Amino acid sequence: MEARAELKHVRISPRKVGIVLDLIRNKPCDVAMATLRNTPKAASEPLMKLLKSAMANAENNHNMNVGSCYVSQCWCGEGITLKRIRPAAKGSAHRILKRTSNIVLVVKEAE
C-alpha cells in the first residue's frame, strides 16, 4: 500500500525544492521529519506539512502503521510561472520569472 500527498503552486523554484527532496528520499518518516525540521532551507517548511499530510493519509485512509512508513518516492515539477516586469536602462524592461512548484510525496509501509 502507498499513500500520497500533493502540493501545488508553491512559490518556491523547483530547483530549490529538489535539493531538499534529495535529503529525505528513501528515509523513514520520523527521520525525514527530523531532517526537515533541522534543514535551514525555505522549502523545508512546506515539505514538512506535506509529509505530515501523507502520513495522515496513510494512517486514516489506508490503515497503515505510520511507525514503519518511509518516503518511497518524492518529486517536484514546474508549476505555473508568474511573469513580472522590471524597469531597466533607457526606458526598456526586463522580465522576471517567478517560478512555482508542484510537489508529490509518496509514503509506503516497509515490509
C-alpha positions as CSV (number, residue, x, y, z in Angstrom):
1,M,0.0,0.0,0.0
2,E,1.1,3.5,-0.6
3,A,-0.3,6.9,0.4
4,R,0.4,10.1,-1.4
5,A,0.0,13.8,-0.9
6,E,0.3,16.6,-3.5
7,L,1.1,20.3,-3.0
8,K,0.6,22.6,-6.0
9,H,1.6,26.2,-6.8
10,V,4.2,26.6,-4.0
11,R,6.0,29.8,-4.5
12,I,9.5,28.2,-4.5
13,S,11.5,27.3,-7.5
14,P,11.5,23.5,-8.3
15,R,15.3,23.6,-8.4
16,K,15.4,24.7,-4.7
17,V,12.8,22.2,-3.7
18,G,14.7,19.3,-5.4
19,I,17.7,19.9,-3.1
20,V,15.6,19.3,0.0
21,L,13.7,16.4,-1.6
22,D,17.0,14.6,-2.2
23,L,17.7,14.7,1.6
24,I,14.5,12.8,2.5
25,R,14.1,10.3,-0.3
26,N,14.0,6.6,0.9
27,K,14.2,7.6,4.6
28,P,11.8,6.6,7.3
29,C,9.2,9.1,8.0
30,D,10.4,10.1,11.5
31,V,14.0,10.5,10.2
32,A,12.7,12.6,7.3
33,M,10.7,14.8,9.6
34,A,13.7,15.4,11.8
35,T,15.8,16.2,8.7
36,L,13.2,18.7,7.5
37,R,12.9,20.3,11.0
38,N,16.7,20.9,11.1
39,T,17.3,22.0,7.5
40,P,17.7,25.8,7.1
41,K,16.0,25.9,3.6
42,A,12.8,27.8,2.6
43,A,11.4,24.6,1.1
44,S,11.6,22.6,4.3
45,E,8.5,24.1,5.9
46,P,6.0,23.3,3.1
47,L,7.6,19.8,2.7
48,M,7.2,19.2,6.5
49,K,3.4,20.0,6.1
50,L,3.3,17.7,3.0
51,L,5.0,14.8,4.9
52,K,2.5,15.2,7.8
53,S,-0.4,15.1,5.3
54,A,1.0,12.0,3.6
55,M,1.4,10.3,7.0
56,A,-2.1,11.2,8.0
57,N,-3.4,9.8,4.6
58,A,-1.5,6.6,5.3
59,E,-3.0,6.2,8.7
60,N,-6.6,7.3,8.1
61,N,-7.3,6.3,4.5
62,H,-5.2,3.1,4.2
63,N,-4.9,1.9,7.8
64,M,-1.1,1.7,7.6
65,N,1.3,1.7,10.5
66,V,2.9,5.2,10.5
67,G,5.9,3.9,12.6
68,S,7.0,1.6,9.8
69,C,6.4,4.0,6.9
70,Y,9.1,5.5,4.7
71,V,9.3,8.1,1.9
72,S,9.4,5.9,-1.1
73,Q,9.0,8.5,-3.9
74,C,9.1,12.2,-4.0
75,W,9.4,14.5,-6.9
76,C,8.9,18.1,-7.9
77,G,7.7,19.5,-11.2
78,E,7.4,23.0,-12.5
79,G,4.1,24.8,-11.9
80,I,2.8,28.0,-13.4
81,T,5.3,30.8,-13.9
82,L,4.3,34.3,-12.8
83,K,5.8,36.8,-15.3
84,R,6.7,40.3,-13.9
85,I,8.4,43.3,-15.5
86,R,11.3,45.2,-14.0
87,P,12.3,48.7,-15.4
88,A,15.7,48.7,-17.0
89,A,18.0,51.3,-18.5
90,K,16.9,53.6,-21.3
91,G,13.2,53.0,-20.8
92,S,13.4,49.3,-21.5
93,A,12.1,46.5,-19.4
94,H,13.4,43.1,-18.2
95,R,11.2,40.2,-17.5
96,I,11.3,38.5,-14.1
97,L,10.1,34.9,-13.9
98,K,8.6,33.9,-10.5
99,R,8.6,30.1,-10.6
100,T,6.2,27.8,-8.7
101,S,6.4,24.1,-7.9
102,N,4.1,21.1,-7.9
103,I,5.4,18.6,-5.3
104,V,4.3,15.0,-4.9
105,L,5.3,12.8,-1.9
106,V,4.6,9.1,-1.7
107,V,4.8,7.1,1.6
108,K,5.0,3.3,1.7
109,E,4.9,0.8,4.5
110,A,8.1,-1.2,5.0
111,E,7.7,-4.9,4.6
